[in-house]
């Protein structure tokens, strides 16, 4: 087995911007967030309207998070321990088969809905 036989997948989140407010929360995920009680504690996005719900920049960290505006106004290092941060990055990475939340309120397992294509040498 050589390097050509290995698939490496990784992700590092060191930036979140206020433009995250324009990212729609999929209906299936919103419903799961409702069932798990996540929405009771989250701050609504100003874009929420007509039964549509959006991620909200202010939910990606606590008010005392030391990395708010680290890269400029409205450009922060996200706190990956926050539930909405985890859900946002799982959604943006295309993990449509993500089991949104487990009973403890943390993000569950993430896996791709379709396998990555492979090529033969």
N, CA, C and O atoms as a printed pandas DataFrame, in Angstrom:
     atom_number atom_name residue_name chain_id  residue_number  x_coord  y_coord  z_coord
0              1         N          UNK        A               1    0.846   -1.181    0.000
1              2        CA          UNK        A               1    0.000    0.000    0.000
2              3         C          UNK        A               1    0.880    1.228    0.000
3              4         O          UNK        A               1    1.737    1.385    0.870
4              5         N          UNK        A               2    0.679    2.079   -0.948
5              6        CA          UNK        A               2    1.451    3.314   -1.045
6              7         C          UNK        A               2    0.586    4.521   -0.766
7              8         O          UNK        A               2   -0.604    4.391   -0.478
8              9         N          UNK        A               3    1.173    5.678   -0.850
9             10        CA          UNK        A               3    0.461    6.919   -0.580
10            11         C          UNK        A               3   -0.722    7.102   -1.534
11            12         O          UNK        A               3   -1.720    7.717   -1.161
12            13         N          UNK        A               4   -0.624    6.583   -2.743
13            14        CA          UNK        A               4   -1.726    6.719   -3.699
14            15         C          UNK        A               4   -2.986    5.985   -3.237
15            16         O          UNK        A               4   -4.071    6.222   -3.769
16            17         N          UNK        A               5   -2.848    5.098   -2.253
17            18        CA          UNK        A               5   -3.978    4.327   -1.754
18            19         C          UNK        A               5   -4.603    4.927   -0.493
19            20         O          UNK        A               5   -5.484    4.315    0.111
20            21         N          UNK        A               6   -4.162    6.102   -0.099
21            22        CA          UNK        A               6   -4.616    6.705    1.146
22            23         C          UNK        A               6   -5.426    7.967    0.841
23            24         O          UNK        A               6   -5.016    8.798    0.031
24            25         N          UNK        A               7   -6.560    8.096    1.486
25            26        CA          UNK        A               7   -7.359    9.312    1.401
26            27         C          UNK        A               7   -7.278   10.006    2.754
27            28         O          UNK        A               7   -7.555    9.409    3.794
28            29         N          UNK        A               8   -6.902   11.253    2.720
29            30        CA          UNK        A               8   -6.807   12.033    3.951
30            31         C          UNK        A               8   -7.851   13.133    3.888
31            32         O          UNK        A               8   -7.951   13.860    2.899
32            33         N          UNK        A               9   -8.609   13.242    4.934
33            34        CA          UNK        A               9   -9.620   14.289    5.008
34            35         C          UNK        A               9   -9.393   15.055    6.297
35            36         O          UNK        A               9   -9.245   14.455    7.363
36            37         N          UNK        A              10   -9.367   16.359    6.207
37            38        CA          UNK        A              10   -9.151   17.159    7.405
38            39         C          UNK        A              10   -9.821   18.511    7.289
39            40         O          UNK        A              10  -10.258   18.921    6.213
40            41         N          UNK        A              11   -9.891   19.186    8.403
41            42        CA          UNK        A              11  -10.539   20.486    8.426
42            43         C          UNK        A              11  -10.056   21.266    9.636
43            44         O          UNK        A              11  -10.016   20.746   10.751
44            45         N          UNK        A              12   -9.692   22.512    9.404
45            46        CA          UNK        A              12   -9.295   23.389   10.502
46            47         C          UNK        A              12  -10.126   24.655   10.388
47            48         O          UNK        A              12  -10.131   25.310    9.346
48            49         N          UNK        A              13  -10.818   24.993   11.446
49            50        CA          UNK        A              13  -11.667   26.182   11.450
50            51         C          UNK        A              13  -11.023   27.261   12.311
51            52         O          UNK        A              13  -11.049   27.185   13.539
52            53         N          UNK        A              14  -10.452   28.252   11.666
53            54        CA          UNK        A              14   -9.842   29.354   12.406
54            55         C          UNK        A              14  -10.497   30.680   12.077
55            56         O          UNK        A              14  -10.034   31.733   12.517
56            57         N          UNK        A              15  -11.589   30.632   11.291
57            58        CA          UNK        A              15  -12.238   31.880   10.899
58            59         C          UNK        A              15  -13.740   31.673   10.776
59            60         O          UNK        A              15  -14.209   30.664   10.250
60            61         N          UNK        A              16  -14.473   32.651   11.272
61            62        CA          UNK        A              16  -15.910   32.733   11.035
62            63         C          UNK        A              16  -16.226   34.213   10.885
63            64         O          UNK        A              16  -15.738   35.039   11.655
64            65         N          UNK        A              17  -17.027   34.539    9.911
65            66        CA          UNK        A              17  -17.393   35.929    9.683
66            67         C          UNK        A              17  -18.871   36.149    9.876
67            68         O          UNK        A              17  -19.658   35.203    9.915
68            69         N          UNK        A              18  -19.241   37.409    9.999
69            70        CA          UNK        A              18  -20.651   37.723   10.202
70            71         C          UNK        A              18  -21.492   37.333    8.988
71            72         O          UNK        A              18  -22.719   37.289    9.075
72            73         N          UNK        A              19  -20.845   37.052    7.862
73            74        CA          UNK        A              19  -21.588   36.575    6.693
74            75         C          UNK        A              19  -22.163   35.172    6.907
75            76         O          UNK        A              19  -22.952   34.698    6.090
76            77         N          UNK        A              20  -21.779   34.514    7.987
77            78        CA          UNK        A              20  -22.368   33.206    8.320
78            79         C          UNK        A              20  -23.874   33.344    8.521
79            80         O          UNK        A              20  -24.610   32.367    8.391
80            81         N          UNK        A              21  -24.331   34.546    8.836
81            82        CA          UNK        A              21  -25.761   34.797    9.018
82            83         C          UNK        A              21  -26.560   34.557    7.742
83            84         O          UNK        A              21  -27.787   34.461    7.795
84            85         N          UNK        A              22  -25.895   34.461    6.613
85            86        CA          UNK        A              22  -26.614   34.221    5.356
86            87         C          UNK        A              22  -26.706   32.735    5.015
87            88         O          UNK        A              22  -27.192   32.375    3.943
88            89         N          UNK        A              23  -26.242   31.869    5.922
89            90        CA          UNK        A              23  -26.288   30.430    5.688
90            91         C          UNK        A              23  -27.560   29.837    6.293
91            92         O          UNK        A              23  -27.763   29.865    7.507
92            93         N          UNK        A              24  -28.394   29.313    5.435
93            94        CA          UNK        A              24  -29.670   28.735    5.840
94            95         C          UNK        A              24  -29.456   27.429    6.607
95            96         O          UNK        A              24  -28.653   26.591    6.198
96            97         N          UNK        A              25  -30.162   27.262    7.698
97            98        CA          UNK        A              25  -30.151   25.987    8.422
98            99         C          UNK        A              25  -31.132   25.066    7.703
99           100         O          UNK        A              25  -32.310   25.401    7.582
100          101         N          UNK        A              26  -30.671   23.917    7.227
101          102        CA          UNK        A              26  -31.598   23.004    6.541
102          103         C          UNK        A              26  -32.782   22.647    7.448
103          104         O          UNK        A              26  -32.633   22.524    8.664
104          105         N          UNK        A              27  -33.950   22.484    6.839
105          106        CA          UNK        A              27  -35.159   22.198    7.617
106          107         C          UNK        A              27  -34.997   20.969    8.512
107          108         O          UNK        A              27  -35.424   20.986    9.666
108          109         N          UNK        A              28  -34.378   19.894    7.984
109          110        CA          UNK        A              28  -34.217   18.673    8.775
110          111         C          UNK        A              28  -33.353   18.937   10.006
111          112         O          UNK        A              28  -33.596   18.373   11.073
112          113         N          UNK        A              29  -32.348   19.793    9.855
113          114        CA          UNK        A              29  -31.477   20.104   10.978
114          115         C          UNK        A              29  -32.201   20.992   11.983
115          116         O          UNK        A              29  -32.078   20.794   13.192
116          117         N          UNK        A              30  -32.953   21.966   11.487
117          118        CA          UNK        A              30  -33.722   22.845   12.380
118          119         C          UNK        A              30  -34.696   22.019   13.227
119          120         O          UNK        A              30  -34.832   22.258   14.427
120          121         N          UNK        A              31  -35.364   21.062   12.611
121          122        CA          UNK        A              31  -36.308   20.214   13.333
122          123         C          UNK        A              31  -35.595   19.407   14.419
123          124         O          UNK        A              31  -36.113   19.255   15.526
124          125         N          UNK        A              32  -34.426   18.900   14.106
125          126        CA          UNK        A              32  -33.652   18.149   15.105
126          127         C          UNK        A              32  -33.188   19.072   16.237
127          128         O          UNK        A              32  -33.173   18.674   17.402
128          129         N          UNK        A              33  -32.813   20.295   15.890
129          130        CA          UNK        A              33  -32.414   21.268   16.911
130          131         C          UNK        A              33  -33.595   21.575   17.839
131          132         O          UNK        A              33  -33.414   21.749   19.045
132          133         N          UNK        A              34  -34.783   21.638   17.280
133          134        CA          UNK        A              34  -35.999   21.853   18.077
134          135         C          UNK        A              34  -36.206   20.689   19.042
135          136         O          UNK        A              34  -36.426   20.894   20.236
136          137         N          UNK        A              35  -36.136   19.467   18.517
137          138        CA          UNK        A              35  -36.360   18.261   19.325
138          139         C          UNK        A              35  -35.357   18.201   20.483
139          140         O          UNK        A              35  -35.719   17.840   21.603
140          141         N          UNK        A              36  -34.111   18.553   20.212
141          142        CA          UNK        A              36  -33.058   18.467   21.231
142          143         C          UNK        A              36  -33.018   19.687   22.150
143          144         O          UNK        A              36  -32.235   19.700   23.100
144          145         N          UNK        A              37  -33.827   20.697   21.903
145          146        CA          UNK        A              37  -33.874   21.869   22.769
146          147         C          UNK        A              37  -32.781   22.889   22.527
147          148         O          UNK        A              37  -32.611   23.811   23.324
148          149         N          UNK        A              38  -32.044   22.741   21.448
149          150        CA          UNK        A              38  -30.949   23.668   21.145
150          151         C          UNK        A              38  -31.482   25.071   20.893
151          152         O          UNK        A              38  -30.846   26.052   21.279
152          153         N          UNK        A              39  -32.626   25.179   20.257
153          154        CA          UNK        A              39  -33.145   26.485   19.857
154          155         C          UNK        A              39  -33.630   27.328   21.024
155          156         O          UNK        A              39  -33.788   28.541   20.887
156          157         N          UNK        A              40  -33.867   26.705   22.165
157          158        CA          UNK        A              40  -34.293   27.471   23.343
158          159         C          UNK        A              40  -33.191   28.396   23.837
159          160         O          UNK        A              40  -33.471   29.480   24.348
160          161         N          UNK        A              41  -31.940   27.973   23.687
161          162        CA          UNK        A              41  -30.812   28.733   24.220
162          163         C          UNK        A              41  -30.111   29.599   23.173
163          164         O          UNK        A              41  -29.285   30.439   23.530
164          165         N          UNK        A              42  -30.420   29.414   21.902
165          166        CA          UNK        A              42  -29.688   30.151   20.864
166          167         C          UNK        A              42  -30.322   31.505   20.596
167          168         O          UNK        A              42  -31.526   31.691   20.772
168          169         N          UNK        A              43  -29.490   32.447   20.165
169          170        CA          UNK        A              43  -29.963   33.756   19.747
170          171         C          UNK        A              43  -30.431   33.645   18.300
171          172         O          UNK        A              43  -29.702   33.148   17.442
172          173         N          UNK        A              44  -31.636   34.107   18.037
173          174        CA          UNK        A              44  -32.178   34.056   16.670
174          175         C          UNK        A              44  -31.340   34.908   15.733
175          176         O          UNK        A              44  -30.792   35.937   16.129
176          177         N          UNK        A              45  -31.247   34.468   14.495
177          178        CA          UNK        A              45  -30.593   35.275   13.472
178          179         C          UNK        A              45  -31.547   36.389   13.050
179          180         O          UNK        A              45  -32.755   36.168   12.970
180          181         N          UNK        A              46  -31.022   37.575   12.782
181          182        CA          UNK        A              46  -31.896   38.655   12.292
182          183         C          UNK        A              46  -32.535   38.320   10.944
183          184         O          UNK        A              46  -33.501   38.968   10.544
184          185         N          UNK        A              47  -32.017   37.331   10.251
185          186        CA          UNK        A              47  -32.549   36.939    8.942
186          187         C          UNK        A              47  -33.692   35.941    9.049
187          188         O          UNK        A              47  -34.370   35.693    8.053
188          189         N          UNK        A              48  -33.931   35.360   10.225
189          190        CA          UNK        A              48  -35.015   34.387   10.384
190          191         C          UNK        A              48  -36.346   35.043   10.010
191          192         O          UNK        A              48  -36.707   36.093   10.541
192          193         N          UNK        A              49  -37.059   34.409    9.095
193          194        CA          UNK        A              49  -38.370   34.934    8.692
194          195         C          UNK        A              49  -39.088   33.894    7.850
195          196         O          UNK        A              49  -38.457   33.093    7.160
196          197         N          UNK        A              50  -40.399   33.913    7.913
197          198        CA          UNK        A              50  -41.205   33.051    7.060
198          199         C          UNK        A              50  -40.930   31.568    7.218
199          200         O          UNK        A              50  -41.018   30.810    6.252
200          201         N          UNK        A              51  -40.598   31.149    8.434
201          202        CA          UNK        A              51  -40.323   29.745    8.676
202          203         C          UNK        A              51  -38.933   29.301    8.240
203          204         O          UNK        A              51  -38.609   28.117    8.333
204          205         N          UNK        A              52  -38.112   30.224    7.768
205          206        CA          UNK        A              52  -36.735   29.931    7.376
206          207         C          UNK        A              52  -35.822   30.383    8.512
207          208         O          UNK        A              52  -36.045   31.431    9.118
208          209         N          UNK        A              53  -34.801   29.591    8.792
209          210        CA          UNK        A              53  -33.897   29.877    9.905
210          211         C          UNK        A              53  -32.460   29.858    9.414
211          212         O          UNK        A              53  -32.082   29.046    8.569
212          213         N          UNK        A              54  -31.663   30.776    9.964
213          214        CA          UNK        A              54  -30.280   30.934    9.533
214          215         C          UNK        A              54  -29.342   30.798   10.723
215          216         O          UNK        A              54  -29.715   31.088   11.861
216          217         N          UNK        A              55  -28.116   30.353   10.445
217          218        CA          UNK        A              55  -27.097   30.361   11.484
218          219         C          UNK        A              55  -26.848   31.808   11.881
219          220         O          UNK        A              55  -27.120   32.725   11.106
220          221         N          UNK        A              56  -26.331   32.014   13.089
221          222        CA          UNK        A              56  -26.115   33.374   13.579
222          223         C          UNK        A              56  -24.720   33.501   14.175
223          224         O          UNK        A              56  -24.335   32.752   15.073
224          225         N          UNK        A              57  -23.976   34.464   13.653
225          226        CA          UNK        A              57  -22.593   34.723   14.036
226          227         C          UNK        A              57  -22.384   34.755   15.551
227          228         O          UNK        A              57  -21.407   34.201   16.055
228          229         N          UNK        A              58  -23.275   35.387   16.258
229          230        CA          UNK        A              58  -23.124   35.538   17.716
230          231         C          UNK        A              58  -23.257   34.209   18.465
231          232         O          UNK        A              58  -22.903   34.135   19.642
232          233         N          UNK        A              59  -23.754   33.175   17.817
233          234        CA          UNK        A              59  -23.886   31.865   18.460
234          235         C          UNK        A              59  -22.641   31.006   18.320
235          236         O          UNK        A              59  -22.612   29.876   18.809
236          237         N          UNK        A              60  -21.617   31.521   17.662
237          238        CA          UNK        A              60  -20.405   30.738   17.435
238          239         C          UNK        A              60  -19.397   30.869   18.578
239          240         O          UNK        A              60  -18.330   30.256   18.541
240          241         N          UNK        A              61  -19.730   31.655   19.576
241          242        CA          UNK        A              61  -18.846   31.828   20.730
242          243         C          UNK        A              61  -19.617   32.495   21.865
243          244         O          UNK        A              61  -20.665   33.101   21.642
244          245         N          UNK        A              62  -19.096   32.379   23.067
245          246        CA          UNK        A              62  -19.651   33.078   24.232
246          247         C          UNK        A              62  -19.165   34.529   24.205
247          248         O          UNK        A              62  -18.179   34.835   23.534
248          249         N          UNK        A              63  -19.836   35.411   24.918
249          250        CA          UNK        A              63  -19.477   36.830   24.923
250          251         C          UNK        A              63  -18.057   37.076   25.433
251          252         O          UNK        A              63  -17.429   38.065   25.053
252          253         N          UNK        A              64  -17.547   36.195   26.282
253          254        CA          UNK        A              64  -16.202   36.392   26.828
254          255         C          UNK        A              64  -15.120   35.657   26.037
255          256         O          UNK        A              64  -13.979   35.578   26.491
256          257         N          UNK        A              65  -15.458   35.117   24.862
257          258        CA          UNK        A              65  -14.494   34.409   24.019
258          259         C          UNK        A              65  -13.370   35.388   23.632
259          260         O          UNK        A              65  -13.662   36.453   23.089
260          261         N          UNK        A              66  -12.114   35.063   23.892
261          262        CA          UNK        A              66  -11.026   36.024   23.667
262          263         C          UNK        A              66  -10.660   36.260   22.208
263          264         O          UNK        A              66   -9.827   37.119   21.920
264          265         N          UNK        A              67  -11.265   35.516   21.279
265          266        CA          UNK        A              67  -10.861   35.636   19.880
266          267         C          UNK        A              67  -11.920   36.282   18.988
267          268         O          UNK        A              67  -11.892   36.122   17.767
268          269         N          UNK        A              68  -12.858   37.018   19.607
269          270        CA          UNK        A              68  -13.851   37.770   18.841
270          271         C          UNK        A              68  -13.122   38.930   18.153
271          272         O          UNK        A              68  -12.319   39.627   18.776
272          273         N          UNK        A              69  -13.408   39.125   16.877
273          274        CA          UNK        A              69  -12.797   40.174   16.049
274          275         C          UNK        A              69  -11.281   40.021   15.928
275          276         O          UNK        A              69  -10.566   40.997   15.701
276          277         N          UNK        A              70  -10.810   38.812   16.078
277          278        CA          UNK        A              70   -9.364   38.538   15.983
278          279         C          UNK        A              70   -8.779   38.973   14.638
279          280         O          UNK        A              70   -7.665   39.494   14.582
280          281         N          UNK        A              71   -9.529   38.759   13.558
281          282        CA          UNK        A              71   -9.032   39.062   12.210
282          283         C          UNK        A              71   -9.599   40.369   11.670
283          284         O          UNK        A              71   -9.360   40.709   10.511
284          285         N          UNK        A              72  -10.344   41.105   12.486
285          286        CA          UNK        A              72  -10.994   42.344   12.062
286          287         C          UNK        A              72  -12.432   42.345   12.556
287          288         O          UNK        A              72  -12.915   41.343   13.082
288          289         N          UNK        A              73  -13.110   43.468   12.387
289          290        CA          UNK        A              73  -14.492   43.598   12.851
290          291         C          UNK        A              73  -15.373   42.545   12.180
291          292         O          UNK        A              73  -15.433   42.467   10.953
292          293         N          UNK        A              74  -16.050   41.743   12.986
293          294        CA          UNK        A              74  -16.935   40.704   12.464
294          295         C          UNK        A              74  -16.194   39.521   11.856
295          296         O          UNK        A              74  -16.778   38.753   11.092
296          297         N          UNK        A              75  -14.924   39.367   12.183
297          298        CA          UNK        A              75  -14.083   38.277   11.661
298          299         C          UNK        A              75  -13.372   37.634   12.846
299          300         O          UNK        A              75  -12.390   38.174   13.357
300          301         N          UNK        A              76  -13.867   36.487   13.278
301          302        CA          UNK        A              76  -13.410   35.905   14.532
302          303         C          UNK        A              76  -12.907   34.478   14.365
303          304         O          UNK        A              76  -13.115   33.839   13.335
304          305         N          UNK        A              77  -12.242   34.003   15.403
305          306        CA          UNK        A              77  -11.899   32.593   15.515
306          307         C          UNK        A              77  -13.109   31.932   16.183
307          308         O          UNK        A              77  -13.481   32.323   17.289
308          309         N          UNK        A              78  -13.727   30.946   15.542
309          310        CA          UNK        A              78  -14.905   30.329   16.146
310          311         C          UNK        A              78  -14.524   29.430   17.317
311          312         O          UNK        A              78  -13.431   28.864   17.355
312          313         N          UNK        A              79  -15.432   29.311   18.257
313          314        CA          UNK        A              79  -15.255   28.392   19.377
314          315         C          UNK        A              79  -15.898   27.071   18.970
315          316         O          UNK        A              79  -17.122   26.939   18.994
316          317         N          UNK        A              80  -15.086   26.112   18.603
317          318        CA          UNK        A              80  -15.578   24.846   18.069
318          319         C          UNK        A              80  -16.288   24.005   19.130
319          320         O          UNK        A              80  -16.871   22.970   18.809
320          321         N          UNK        A              81  -16.243   24.440   20.385
321          322        CA          UNK        A              81  -16.988   23.717   21.421
322          323         C          UNK        A              81  -18.462   24.135   21.454
323          324         O          UNK        A              81  -19.269   23.480   22.114
324          325         N          UNK        A              82  -18.819   25.205   20.757
325          326        CA          UNK        A              82  -20.204   25.669   20.730
326          327         C          UNK        A              82  -21.018   24.821   19.753
327          328         O          UNK        A              82  -20.552   24.536   18.650
328          329         N          UNK        A              83  -22.201   24.423   20.138
329          330        CA          UNK        A              83  -23.043   23.558   19.319
330          331         C          UNK        A              83  -23.303   24.154   17.944
331          332         O          UNK        A              83  -23.184   23.451   16.940
332          333         N          UNK        A              84  -23.653   25.433   17.877
333          334        CA          UNK        A              84  -23.978   26.026   16.575
334          335         C          UNK        A              84  -22.752   26.068   15.661
335          336         O          UNK        A              84  -22.882   25.931   14.444
336          337         N          UNK        A              85  -21.573   26.255   16.234
337          338        CA          UNK        A              85  -20.345   26.231   15.439
338          339         C          UNK        A              85  -20.166   24.858   14.799
339          340         O          UNK        A              85  -19.879   24.758   13.606
340          341         N          UNK        A              86  -20.333   23.814   15.584
341          342        CA          UNK        A              86  -20.185   22.457   15.066
342          343         C          UNK        A              86  -21.197   22.175   13.961
343          344         O          UNK        A              86  -20.858   21.607   12.923
344          345         N          UNK        A              87  -22.430   22.575   14.195
345          346        CA          UNK        A              87  -23.478   22.329   13.209
346          347         C          UNK        A              87  -23.234   23.119   11.931
347          348         O          UNK        A              87  -23.474   22.613   10.834
348          349         N          UNK        A              88  -22.762   24.345   12.061
349          350        CA          UNK        A              88  -22.466   25.181   10.897
350          351         C          UNK        A              88  -21.397   24.541   10.020
351          352         O          UNK        A              88  -21.586   24.402    8.812
352          353         N          UNK        A              89  -20.277   24.152   10.619
353          354        CA          UNK        A              89  -19.190   23.591    9.831
354          355         C          UNK        A              89  -19.557   22.222    9.253
355          356         O          UNK        A              89  -19.121   21.889    8.151
356          357         N          UNK        A              90  -20.338   21.436    9.966
357          358        CA          UNK        A              90  -20.807   20.162    9.413
358          359         C          UNK        A              90  -21.703   20.418    8.210
359          360         O          UNK        A              90  -21.594   19.727    7.198
360          361         N          UNK        A              91  -22.586   21.403    8.310
361          362        CA          UNK        A              91  -23.491   21.742    7.213
362          363         C          UNK        A              91  -22.715   22.280    6.017
363          364         O          UNK        A              91  -22.968   21.874    4.883
364          365         N          UNK        A              92  -21.776   23.185    6.257
365          366        CA          UNK        A              92  -21.008   23.777    5.158
366          367         C          UNK        A              92  -20.105   22.769    4.466
367          368         O          UNK        A              92  -19.788   22.928    3.287
368          369         N          UNK        A              93  -19.694   21.749    5.176
369          370        CA          UNK        A              93  -18.815   20.748    4.562
370          371         C          UNK        A              93  -19.599   19.690    3.799
371          372         O          UNK        A              93  -19.013   18.767    3.235
372          373         N          UNK        A              94  -20.924   19.822    3.780
373          374        CA          UNK        A              94  -21.734   18.899    2.998
374          375         C          UNK        A              94  -22.084   17.609    3.700
375          376         O          UNK        A              94  -22.468   16.638    3.047
376          377         N          UNK        A              95  -21.962   17.575    5.007
377          378        CA          UNK        A              95  -22.290   16.369    5.763
378          379         C          UNK        A              95  -23.795   16.269    5.942
379          380         O          UNK        A              95  -24.320   16.488    7.034
380          381         N          UNK        A              96  -24.481   15.937    4.858
381          382        CA          UNK        A              96  -25.939   15.862    4.923
382          383         C          UNK        A              96  -26.417   14.641    5.679
383          384         O          UNK        A              96  -27.598   14.551    6.016
384          385         N          UNK        A              97  -25.528   13.699    5.952
385          386        CA          UNK        A              97  -25.933   12.542    6.740
386          387         C          UNK        A              97  -25.523   12.695    8.200
387          388         O          UNK        A              97  -25.582   11.739    8.972
388          389         N          UNK        A              98  -25.106   13.903    8.571
389          390        CA          UNK        A              98  -24.714   14.149    9.947
390          391         C          UNK        A              98  -25.882   13.859   10.876
391          392         O          UNK        A              98  -26.980   14.383   10.688
392          393         N          UNK        A              99  -25.645   13.031   11.868
393          394        CA          UNK        A              99  -26.645   12.864   12.915
394          395         C          UNK        A              99  -26.480   14.092   13.781
395          396         O          UNK        A              99  -25.506   14.212   14.524
396          397         N          UNK        A             100  -27.419   14.993   13.687
397          398        CA          UNK        A             100  -27.246   16.346   14.197
398          399         C          UNK        A             100  -26.803   16.409   15.649
399          400         O          UNK        A             100  -25.769   17.007   15.949
400          401         N          UNK        A             101  -27.541   15.821   16.532
401          402        CA          UNK        A             101  -27.242   15.960   17.956
402          403         C          UNK        A             101  -27.510   14.655   18.666
403          404         O          UNK        A             101  -28.436   13.925   18.314
404          405         N          UNK        A             102  -26.710   14.366   19.651
405          406        CA          UNK        A             102  -27.025   13.200   20.473
406          407         C          UNK        A             102  -27.718   13.683   21.742
407          408         O          UNK        A             102  -27.764   14.892   21.969
408          409         N          UNK        A             103  -28.249   12.816   22.566
409          410        CA          UNK        A             103  -29.017   13.260   23.727
410          411         C          UNK        A             103  -28.274   14.190   24.674
411          412         O          UNK        A             103  -28.914   14.945   25.405
412          413         N          UNK        A             104  -26.949   14.163   24.686
413          414        CA          UNK        A             104  -26.212   15.053   25.593
414          415         C          UNK        A             104  -26.127   16.460   25.041
415          416         O          UNK        A             104  -25.654   17.368   25.723
416          417         N          UNK        A             105  -26.590   16.655   23.787
417          418        CA          UNK        A             105  -26.575   17.988   23.203
418          419         C          UNK        A             105  -25.334   18.278   22.389
419          420         O          UNK        A             105  -25.217   19.368   21.830
420          421         N          UNK        A             106  -24.407   17.349   22.303
421          422        CA          UNK        A             106  -23.222   17.577   21.484
422          423         C          UNK        A             106  -23.443   17.006   20.097
423          424         O          UNK        A             106  -24.359   16.215   19.872
424          425         N          UNK        A             107  -22.595   17.416   19.179
425          426        CA          UNK        A             107  -22.743   16.926   17.820
426          427         C          UNK        A             107  -22.384   15.455   17.767
427          428         O          UNK        A             107  -21.415   15.019   18.388
428          429         N          UNK        A             108  -23.164   14.698   17.028
429          430        CA          UNK        A             108  -22.911   13.275   16.888
430          431         C          UNK        A             108  -21.940   12.993   15.767
431          432         O          UNK        A             108  -21.174   13.866   15.358
432          433         N          UNK        A             109  -21.975   11.790   15.282
433          434        CA          UNK        A             109  -21.022   11.372   14.264
434          435         C          UNK        A             109  -21.306   12.066   12.935
435          436         O          UNK        A             109  -22.455   12.341   12.593
436          437         N          UNK        A             110  -20.252   12.337   12.209
437          438        CA          UNK        A             110  -20.377   12.947   10.892
438          439         C          UNK        A             110  -19.838   11.979    9.859
439          440         O          UNK        A             110  -18.777   11.386   10.051
440          441         N          UNK        A             111  -20.556   11.818    8.777
441          442        CA          UNK        A             111  -20.069   11.005    7.672
442          443         C          UNK        A             111  -20.654   11.550    6.385
443          444         O          UNK        A             111  -21.748   12.116    6.390
444          445         N          UNK        A             112  -19.948   11.387    5.295
445          446        CA          UNK        A             112  -20.430   11.865    4.006
446          447         C          UNK        A             112  -21.622   11.036    3.551
447          448         O          UNK        A             112  -21.672    9.827    3.777
448          449         N          UNK        A             113  -22.572   11.689    2.913
449          450        CA          UNK        A             113  -23.743   10.990    2.385
450          451         C          UNK        A             113  -23.361   10.102    1.214
451          452         O          UNK        A             113  -23.942    9.033    1.028
452          453         N          UNK        A             114  -22.397   10.534    0.430
453          454        CA          UNK        A             114  -21.931    9.728   -0.684
454          455         C          UNK        A             114  -20.431    9.595   -0.583
455          456         O          UNK        A             114  -19.749   10.543   -0.195
456          457         N          UNK        A             115  -19.904    8.430   -0.927
457          458        CA          UNK        A             115  -18.462    8.253   -0.827
458          459         C          UNK        A             115  -17.739    9.164   -1.800
459          460         O          UNK        A             115  -18.265    9.499   -2.861
460          461         N          UNK        A             116  -16.528    9.564   -1.431
461          462        CA          UNK        A             116  -15.714   10.369   -2.332
462          463         C          UNK        A             116  -15.328    9.519   -3.527
463          464         O          UNK        A             116  -15.033    8.334   -3.376
464          465         N          UNK        A             117  -15.326   10.117   -4.731
465          466        CA          UNK        A             117  -14.945    9.337   -5.899
466          467         C          UNK        A             117  -13.476    8.925   -5.823
467          468         O          UNK        A             117  -12.636    9.653   -5.296
468          469         N          UNK        A             118  -13.196    7.770   -6.348
469          470        CA          UNK        A             118  -11.810    7.322   -6.390
470          471         C          UNK        A             118  -11.398    7.200   -7.843
471          472         O          UNK        A             118  -12.226    6.968   -8.723
472          473         N          UNK        A             119  -10.140    7.356   -8.074
473          474        CA          UNK        A             119   -9.629    7.206   -9.432
474          475         C          UNK        A             119   -8.630    6.059   -9.431
475          476         O          UNK        A             119   -7.993    5.767   -8.418
476          477         N          UNK        A             120   -8.511    5.432  -10.560
477          478        CA          UNK        A             120   -7.527    4.373  -10.676
478          479         C          UNK        A             120   -6.319    4.934  -11.402
479          480         O          UNK        A             120   -6.454    5.720  -12.339
480          481         N          UNK        A             121   -5.129    4.522  -10.961
481          482        CA          UNK        A             121   -3.911    5.078  -11.570
482          483         C          UNK        A             121   -3.720    4.621  -13.006
483          484         O          UNK        A             121   -2.743    5.002  -13.651
